[in-house]
Amino acid sequence: MDFSEVIGQEEAKQRLLAMEESGKLPHALLLCGPEGCGKMALALAFACHLLSKKSNANVEAMLRQLAHPDLHFSFPTIKLPSMSSDHKPVSDDFAQAWHQLILSTPYFALDDWLAAMGAENQQAIITAGESDLLIRKLSMKSSQGGYKVSVIWLPERMNIECANKILKLIEEPPSQTIFIMVSEAPDLLIETIRSRTQRIDMKRIETSSIAQELIARRALDEATAQRIARLSNGSWLKALQTLAANSETADFLKDYQQLMRLAYMRDIKQLKRWSEEMASYGREKQKRLLTNMLRLTRENFIYNFSIPDLNYMSVQEEEFSKKFARFINEDNVLAFNELLNLCIRDISQNANGKMVFFDLALKTIMLLKH
């Protein structure tokens, strides 16, 4: 993994390199930023940069495969039915699936990893078993005589027992060990861990950088690349999802259209069926659907102002808005926003999906009356 494979993020790259070159590299880094901004890509590139200091042909080959013996990964896992009742899942249990994923792309989301593990509605966490294993690994001498690098993806998913053990490890780090934590919700980390790391906040990727990469990697024409780049809102993941022929975003648009059409018709029977279909989605997908509904509601409200630069919609979404936008107005946009945020909260707290979506459907009838 090379820095050239990281899209944009020049400021964060240069900051890391400057710390390393000055000889003041902290032993624990915390890379933060929104999904799709390239946190893991940068973490991998910097890890490979550090490990390449003791370079030879074998080291270079190992780094190309992200299989260097001094590169350690920790990440959220699930408990498989085949595991014994007293077994605490660890990253090594899923090493093959993990390496396949990160070798295919350093730009991925939790849902991609859950799918790779074969998880359904399980909550992936980092267990105390993982911290015990990491302590044993890092206590060994570096195989190449250089750094040992521990990349911890989504440390906010550590349970409290694991977090406390990792805290002790960071407080008394083994010799020549660098921790790189990659987080999307750093505020969920315990304060004592946050205070012992050097935090680097990464911004959304510049639209121009995404457009350039779409042209270079996907051979898109400039106009199409620019439109997709704007829609991506700084996320390379979102840009790729927009490109995909079977894009989830396109499916979510159909779900949104169906809700609004049936609510306008006050078709309670079909709305009940709609809510049951939405409830059949996995919990994470339900949250993504509701988040997308929030976005579409906002875009339809803004569309009424007839200022194209303020809208971020696909061609299909814009076609829908031409007729629908007038139904989202000053009288109901705030109520829609509040309702959808409450639905996201309820789904996150494991509320019954059928009840949440049917309640949303019924309240949508009332809001469209305004």
C-alpha positions as CSV (number, residue, x, y, z in Angstrom):
1,M,0.0,0.0,0.0
2,D,1.5,3.3,-1.1
3,F,0.6,6.9,-0.4
4,S,-0.2,7.4,-4.1
5,E,-3.2,5.0,-3.6
6,V,-4.7,7.4,-1.0
7,I,-7.3,9.7,-2.7
8,G,-6.7,13.3,-1.7
9,Q,-5.9,13.9,2.0
10,E,-2.6,15.7,1.3
11,E,-2.7,17.7,4.6
12,A,-3.1,14.5,6.7
13,K,-0.4,12.7,4.7
14,Q,2.1,15.5,5.2
15,R,1.3,15.8,8.9
16,L,2.1,12.2,9.5
17,L,5.3,12.3,7.4
18,A,6.4,15.5,9.2
19,M,6.0,13.9,12.6
20,E,8.0,10.8,11.5
21,E,10.8,12.8,9.9
22,S,11.1,15.1,12.9
23,G,11.7,12.1,15.2
24,K,8.6,13.0,17.2
25,L,6.2,10.3,16.1
26,P,3.7,9.5,18.8
27,H,3.4,5.9,19.7
28,A,-0.4,6.1,19.4
29,L,-2.3,7.8,16.6
30,L,-6.0,8.3,16.2
31,L,-7.2,8.9,12.7
32,C,-10.8,10.2,12.7
33,G,-13.2,11.2,9.9
34,P,-16.4,10.4,8.1
35,E,-17.0,7.1,6.3
36,G,-15.4,6.9,2.9
37,C,-12.8,9.7,3.5
38,G,-9.9,7.2,3.4
39,K,-8.9,6.7,7.0
40,M,-8.0,3.1,6.6
41,A,-6.2,3.8,3.3
42,L,-4.0,6.4,5.0
43,A,-3.4,4.1,8.0
44,L,-2.2,1.3,5.7
45,A,0.0,3.6,3.6
46,F,1.6,5.0,6.7
47,A,2.0,1.6,8.3
48,C,3.7,0.3,5.1
49,H,5.9,3.4,5.0
50,L,7.1,2.8,8.6
51,L,7.7,-1.0,8.0
52,S,9.6,-0.3,4.8
53,K,12.4,1.4,6.7
54,K,14.0,-2.1,7.1
55,S,13.4,-2.9,3.4
56,N,14.5,-5.7,1.2
57,A,12.9,-7.7,-1.6
58,N,11.0,-9.9,0.9
59,V,9.8,-7.0,2.9
60,E,8.4,-5.3,-0.2
61,A,6.6,-8.4,-1.3
62,M,5.1,-8.9,2.2
63,L,3.9,-5.2,2.3
64,R,2.3,-5.5,-1.2
65,Q,0.2,-8.3,0.3
66,L,-0.2,-6.5,3.7
67,A,1.2,-9.7,5.2
68,H,4.3,-8.3,7.0
69,P,4.8,-10.2,10.3
70,D,5.2,-6.9,12.2
71,L,1.8,-5.5,10.9
72,H,-1.0,-6.5,13.2
73,F,-4.7,-5.9,12.7
74,S,-7.5,-5.7,15.2
75,F,-11.1,-5.1,14.2
76,P,-14.7,-5.9,15.3
77,T,-15.8,-9.5,15.1
78,I,-18.8,-11.6,15.7
79,K,-19.4,-15.0,17.4
80,L,-20.0,-17.8,14.9
81,P,-22.3,-20.7,15.7
82,S,-19.3,-23.0,15.3
83,M,-17.4,-21.3,18.2
84,S,-17.5,-22.7,21.7
85,S,-19.5,-20.9,24.4
86,D,-16.4,-19.8,26.2
87,H,-14.5,-18.6,23.2
88,K,-14.0,-14.9,22.8
89,P,-13.8,-14.1,19.1
90,V,-10.6,-12.5,17.9
91,S,-9.3,-11.0,14.7
92,D,-7.3,-14.1,13.9
93,D,-10.6,-16.1,13.6
94,F,-11.4,-13.9,10.5
95,A,-7.9,-13.2,9.2
96,Q,-8.5,-14.7,5.7
97,A,-11.7,-12.7,5.1
98,W,-10.1,-9.5,6.4
99,H,-7.1,-9.8,4.1
100,Q,-9.3,-10.5,1.2
101,L,-11.3,-7.3,1.9
102,I,-8.4,-4.9,2.5
103,L,-6.5,-6.3,-0.5
104,S,-9.5,-5.7,-2.7
105,T,-9.9,-2.1,-1.5
106,P,-8.8,0.0,1.5
107,Y,-12.1,1.9,1.1
108,F,-14.9,-0.1,2.8
109,A,-17.6,0.3,5.4
110,L,-18.7,-1.7,8.5
111,D,-21.5,-3.2,6.4
112,D,-18.9,-4.6,3.9
113,W,-17.0,-6.2,6.7
114,L,-20.2,-7.7,8.3
115,A,-21.1,-9.2,4.9
116,A,-17.5,-10.6,4.6
117,M,-17.9,-12.3,8.0
118,G,-21.3,-13.6,7.2
119,A,-23.0,-11.6,9.9
120,E,-26.7,-10.9,9.8
121,N,-28.2,-8.8,12.6
122,Q,-25.2,-9.3,14.9
123,Q,-23.4,-6.5,16.6
124,A,-19.7,-6.7,15.9
125,I,-17.4,-5.8,18.8
126,I,-13.7,-6.0,19.7
127,T,-13.5,-8.4,22.7
128,A,-11.2,-8.8,25.6
129,G,-9.8,-11.8,23.9
130,E,-8.5,-9.5,21.2
131,S,-6.6,-7.4,23.7
132,D,-5.1,-10.5,25.3
133,L,-3.9,-11.7,21.9
134,L,-2.5,-8.3,20.9
135,I,-0.5,-8.1,24.1
136,R,1.1,-11.4,23.4
137,K,1.9,-10.5,19.8
138,L,3.4,-7.1,20.6
139,S,5.5,-8.5,23.4
140,M,7.6,-10.4,20.8
141,K,10.6,-8.8,19.2
142,S,10.2,-7.2,15.8
143,S,10.9,-9.8,13.2
144,Q,12.7,-7.3,10.9
145,G,14.4,-5.2,13.6
146,G,12.2,-2.2,13.0
147,Y,8.8,-1.0,14.0
148,K,5.9,-3.1,15.0
149,V,2.6,-1.5,13.9
150,S,-0.8,-2.3,15.3
151,V,-3.7,-1.0,13.2
152,I,-7.0,-1.0,15.2
153,W,-10.1,-0.4,13.1
154,L,-13.1,1.0,14.8
155,P,-11.7,1.1,18.3
156,E,-15.0,2.6,19.5
157,R,-16.4,-0.9,19.3
158,M,-14.1,-2.3,22.0
159,N,-16.0,-3.6,25.0
160,I,-15.0,-2.1,28.3
161,E,-12.8,-5.0,29.4
162,C,-10.9,-4.8,26.1
163,A,-10.7,-1.0,26.2
164,N,-9.1,-1.1,29.7
165,K,-6.5,-3.6,28.6
166,I,-5.7,-1.6,25.5
167,L,-5.3,1.5,27.6
168,K,-2.7,-0.2,29.7
169,L,-0.9,-1.3,26.6
170,I,-0.8,2.2,25.2
171,E,0.3,3.6,28.6
172,E,3.2,1.1,28.6
173,P,3.9,0.4,25.0
174,P,6.3,-2.3,23.9
175,S,9.5,-1.1,22.3
176,Q,9.3,0.4,18.8
177,T,5.5,-0.2,18.7
178,I,3.2,2.2,16.9
179,F,-0.6,2.1,17.4
180,I,-2.8,3.5,14.6
181,M,-6.4,3.6,15.5
182,V,-9.0,4.3,12.8
183,S,-12.2,5.7,14.2
184,E,-15.5,7.0,12.9
185,A,-16.9,7.8,16.3
186,P,-14.0,8.8,18.6
187,D,-16.3,10.3,21.2
188,L,-17.4,6.7,22.0
189,L,-13.9,5.8,23.0
190,I,-13.1,6.1,26.7
191,E,-11.6,9.4,27.5
192,T,-8.4,7.9,28.9
193,I,-7.6,6.3,25.6
194,R,-8.4,9.5,23.6
195,S,-6.1,11.5,25.9
196,R,-3.2,9.2,25.2
197,T,-3.4,9.4,21.4
198,Q,-2.4,12.0,18.9
199,R,-5.6,12.8,17.1
200,I,-5.6,13.6,13.4
201,D,-9.0,14.7,12.0
202,M,-9.4,13.9,8.3
203,K,-11.8,16.0,6.2
204,R,-14.1,14.8,3.5
205,I,-12.2,14.2,0.2
206,E,-12.1,17.2,-2.1
207,T,-14.7,17.0,-4.9
208,S,-11.9,17.7,-7.5
209,S,-9.8,14.8,-6.2
210,I,-12.8,12.4,-6.4
211,A,-13.5,13.6,-10.0
212,Q,-9.9,13.1,-11.0
213,E,-9.9,9.6,-9.6
214,L,-13.2,8.7,-11.3
215,I,-11.7,9.8,-14.6
216,A,-8.4,8.0,-14.1
217,R,-9.7,4.7,-12.5
218,R,-13.2,4.4,-14.1
219,A,-12.6,6.2,-17.5
220,L,-15.6,8.5,-16.9
221,D,-16.0,11.6,-19.0
222,E,-15.4,14.8,-17.1
223,A,-19.1,15.9,-16.8
224,T,-20.2,12.6,-15.4
225,A,-17.2,12.4,-13.0
226,Q,-18.0,15.9,-11.7
227,R,-21.7,15.1,-11.1
228,I,-20.9,11.9,-9.2
229,A,-18.1,13.6,-7.3
230,R,-20.6,16.3,-6.1
231,L,-23.1,13.6,-5.1
232,S,-20.5,11.7,-3.2
233,N,-20.2,14.5,-0.6
234,G,-16.5,13.8,0.0
235,S,-16.8,10.0,0.2
236,W,-15.1,7.7,-2.3
237,L,-17.4,4.9,-1.1
238,K,-20.4,6.9,-2.0
239,A,-18.9,7.7,-5.4
240,L,-18.5,4.0,-6.1
241,Q,-22.0,3.2,-4.8
242,T,-23.4,5.8,-7.2
243,L,-21.6,4.2,-10.0
244,A,-22.8,0.7,-9.3
245,A,-25.5,-0.5,-11.6
246,N,-27.4,-2.1,-8.8
247,S,-26.7,0.8,-6.5
248,E,-28.4,0.6,-3.1
249,T,-29.1,4.3,-3.4
250,A,-31.2,3.6,-6.5
251,D,-33.2,1.0,-4.5
252,F,-33.6,3.5,-1.6
253,L,-35.0,6.0,-4.0
254,K,-37.7,3.5,-5.1
255,D,-38.5,2.8,-1.4
256,Y,-38.9,6.6,-0.8
257,Q,-41.0,7.1,-3.9
258,Q,-43.3,4.2,-2.9
259,L,-43.8,5.5,0.6
260,M,-44.7,9.0,-0.7
261,R,-47.0,7.7,-3.4
262,L,-48.9,5.3,-1.1
263,A,-49.1,8.0,1.7
264,Y,-50.5,10.5,-0.7
265,M,-53.1,7.9,-1.8
266,R,-53.7,7.0,1.9
267,D,-53.5,3.3,1.0
268,I,-53.2,1.9,4.5
269,K,-53.1,-1.8,3.3
270,Q,-50.2,-1.2,0.9
271,L,-48.4,1.0,3.4
272,K,-48.6,-1.9,5.9
273,R,-47.0,-4.2,3.3
274,W,-44.4,-1.5,2.6
275,S,-43.5,-1.3,6.3
276,E,-43.1,-5.1,6.5
277,E,-40.8,-5.1,3.5
278,M,-38.6,-2.3,5.0
279,A,-38.6,-4.3,8.3
280,S,-37.1,-7.3,6.5
281,Y,-33.9,-5.3,5.8
282,G,-31.1,-5.8,8.2
283,R,-30.9,-3.2,11.0
284,E,-27.8,-1.5,9.5
285,K,-29.5,-1.3,6.1
286,Q,-32.7,0.1,7.7
287,K,-30.5,2.9,9.2
288,R,-28.9,3.6,5.8
289,L,-32.4,3.8,4.2
290,L,-33.7,6.2,6.8
291,T,-30.6,8.4,6.4
292,N,-31.1,8.4,2.7
293,M,-34.7,9.4,3.2
294,L,-33.5,12.4,5.3
295,R,-31.2,13.4,2.4
296,L,-33.9,13.1,-0.2
297,T,-36.3,15.1,1.9
298,R,-33.7,17.9,2.3
299,E,-32.9,17.8,-1.5
300,N,-36.6,18.0,-2.4
301,F,-37.1,21.0,-0.1
302,I,-34.0,22.8,-1.6
303,Y,-35.2,21.9,-5.1
304,N,-38.1,24.4,-4.7
305,F,-35.6,27.3,-4.6
306,S,-34.5,26.5,-8.2
307,I,-30.7,27.0,-7.4
308,P,-29.0,23.9,-9.0
309,D,-25.7,24.5,-7.1
310,L,-27.5,23.7,-3.9
311,N,-28.8,20.4,-5.0
312,Y,-26.9,17.1,-4.8
313,M,-29.0,14.5,-6.6
314,S,-28.6,11.8,-9.2
315,V,-30.3,12.2,-12.6
316,Q,-33.1,9.8,-11.4
317,E,-33.6,11.7,-8.2
318,E,-33.8,15.0,-10.0
319,E,-36.4,13.6,-12.4
320,F,-38.5,12.5,-9.4
321,S,-38.1,15.9,-7.7
322,K,-39.5,17.8,-10.7
323,K,-43.0,16.6,-9.7
324,F,-42.6,15.7,-6.1
325,A,-40.6,18.6,-4.6
326,R,-43.6,20.9,-4.0
327,F,-44.9,18.4,-1.4
328,I,-41.9,19.1,0.8
329,N,-42.3,22.7,2.0
330,E,-41.9,25.1,4.9
331,D,-44.9,23.6,6.6
332,N,-43.6,20.0,6.9
333,V,-39.9,19.8,6.2
334,L,-38.9,20.3,9.9
335,A,-41.4,17.7,11.0
336,F,-40.2,15.2,8.4
337,N,-36.7,15.8,9.6
338,E,-37.6,15.2,13.2
339,L,-39.7,12.1,12.4
340,L,-36.9,10.4,10.4
341,N,-34.3,11.2,13.0
342,L,-36.5,9.6,15.7
343,C,-36.9,6.5,13.4
344,I,-33.1,6.2,13.1
345,R,-32.8,6.5,16.9
346,D,-35.4,3.9,17.5
347,I,-33.9,1.4,15.0
348,S,-30.5,2.0,16.6
349,Q,-32.0,1.0,19.9
350,N,-33.4,-2.2,18.5
351,A,-37.0,-1.2,18.3
352,N,-39.4,-3.4,16.3
353,G,-38.9,-2.5,12.6
354,K,-42.5,-3.2,11.6
355,M,-43.8,-0.8,14.2
356,V,-41.2,1.9,13.4
357,F,-41.8,1.9,9.6
358,F,-45.6,1.6,9.9
359,D,-45.6,4.5,12.3
360,L,-43.5,6.4,9.8
361,A,-45.9,5.6,7.0
362,L,-49.0,6.8,9.0
363,K,-47.4,10.0,10.0
364,T,-46.2,10.6,6.4
365,I,-49.9,10.7,5.4
366,M,-50.6,13.5,7.9
367,L,-47.5,15.5,6.9
368,L,-48.3,15.4,3.2
369,K,-51.6,17.1,4.0
370,H,-49.8,20.3,4.7
